[in-house]
């Protein structure tokens, strides 16, 4: 019985805390950057890089989850919230690579300041 638990695959819980954690870390490092600019820049840069890489790696899961939750919504459906593949592609191809680039710029600026 105990060995069989190794072969049972349970569904992984969804990361519901990720957007709040991203915003919290970003704001904490921006505030910390007022006192110690190098630490703030390194923190912001690292947060941006990790978030952009995670979004790019999980892009298909994010899109599938958004489609699934949109179908389940009862009263909030509108043209502004409707999943649009064009906006999603723009987001994945341009926005998140730009955020990744900004993260590297922050790390470079921290290196120059140090």
C-alpha positions as CSV (number, residue, x, y, z in Angstrom):
1,X,0.0,0.0,0.0
2,X,2.8,2.5,0.8
3,X,4.7,1.8,-2.3
4,X,1.6,2.4,-4.5
5,X,1.5,6.0,-3.2
6,X,4.6,6.7,-5.2
7,X,2.8,5.9,-8.5
8,X,-0.4,7.9,-7.9
9,X,-0.2,11.2,-9.5
10,X,-2.2,13.9,-7.8
11,X,-3.3,17.2,-9.4
12,X,-0.9,20.0,-8.7
13,X,-2.6,23.0,-7.0
14,X,-2.8,26.2,-8.9
15,X,-0.4,29.0,-7.9
16,X,-3.0,31.6,-6.8
17,X,-0.4,33.6,-4.9
18,X,1.9,34.3,-7.9
19,X,0.5,37.7,-9.1
20,X,0.4,39.1,-5.6
21,X,3.9,37.8,-4.8
22,X,5.2,39.4,-8.0
23,X,3.7,42.8,-7.2
24,X,4.8,42.5,-3.6
25,X,8.4,41.7,-4.4
26,X,8.5,44.4,-7.1
27,X,7.1,47.1,-4.8
28,X,9.4,46.0,-1.9
29,X,12.5,46.3,-4.0
30,X,11.4,49.6,-5.5
31,X,11.0,51.0,-2.0
32,X,14.3,49.4,-0.9
33,X,15.9,51.0,-4.0
34,X,15.3,54.4,-2.4
35,X,17.7,53.6,0.4
36,X,20.1,51.2,-1.3
37,X,19.9,51.6,-5.1
38,X,22.1,48.6,-6.0
39,X,20.1,46.2,-3.8
40,X,16.9,47.6,-5.3
41,X,18.1,47.3,-8.8
42,X,19.3,43.7,-8.3
43,X,16.0,42.8,-6.7
44,X,13.8,44.4,-9.3
45,X,16.0,42.9,-12.1
46,X,15.9,39.4,-10.6
47,X,12.1,39.6,-10.0
48,X,11.5,40.7,-13.6
49,X,13.8,38.0,-15.1
50,X,12.3,35.2,-13.1
51,X,8.7,36.3,-13.7
52,X,9.3,36.7,-17.5
53,X,10.9,33.3,-17.8
54,X,8.1,31.6,-15.8
55,X,5.4,33.2,-17.9
56,X,7.2,32.3,-21.2
57,X,7.7,28.7,-20.1
58,X,4.1,28.3,-18.9
59,X,2.4,30.3,-21.7
60,X,0.3,27.4,-23.0
61,X,-1.0,26.5,-19.5
62,X,-1.8,30.2,-18.7
63,X,-3.8,30.5,-22.0
64,X,-5.7,27.2,-21.4
65,X,-6.5,28.2,-17.8
66,X,-7.8,31.6,-19.0
67,X,-10.0,30.0,-21.6
68,X,-11.4,27.6,-19.1
69,X,-12.1,30.2,-16.4
70,X,-13.7,32.5,-19.1
71,X,-16.1,29.8,-20.1
72,X,-17.1,29.2,-16.4
73,X,-17.9,32.9,-15.7
74,X,-21.5,33.7,-15.5
75,X,-22.1,37.5,-15.5
76,X,-18.8,39.1,-16.4
77,X,-18.5,38.2,-20.0
78,X,-17.8,41.2,-22.2
79,X,-15.9,42.1,-25.3
80,X,-13.0,43.5,-23.1
81,X,-12.6,40.3,-21.2
82,X,-13.1,37.8,-24.1
83,X,-9.9,35.8,-24.8
84,X,-8.4,37.1,-27.9
85,X,-5.4,35.1,-29.5
86,X,-4.0,38.3,-31.1
87,X,-3.7,40.1,-27.8
88,X,-2.2,36.9,-26.2
89,X,0.4,36.6,-29.0
90,X,1.3,40.3,-28.7
91,X,1.7,39.8,-24.9
92,X,3.9,36.7,-25.2
93,X,6.0,37.8,-28.2
94,X,6.6,41.5,-27.3
95,X,5.6,42.3,-23.7
96,X,7.3,39.6,-21.7
97,X,10.5,39.5,-23.7
98,X,10.6,43.3,-23.1
99,X,10.2,42.7,-19.4
100,X,13.0,40.2,-19.5
101,X,15.2,42.8,-21.3
102,X,14.3,45.4,-18.6
103,X,15.4,42.9,-15.9
104,X,18.8,42.5,-17.6
105,X,19.1,46.3,-17.9
106,X,18.4,46.6,-14.1
107,X,21.1,44.0,-13.3
108,X,23.5,45.8,-15.7
109,X,22.8,49.1,-14.0
110,X,23.4,47.6,-10.6
111,X,26.7,46.3,-11.8
112,X,27.7,49.7,-13.1
113,X,26.7,51.4,-9.8
114,X,28.6,48.9,-7.7
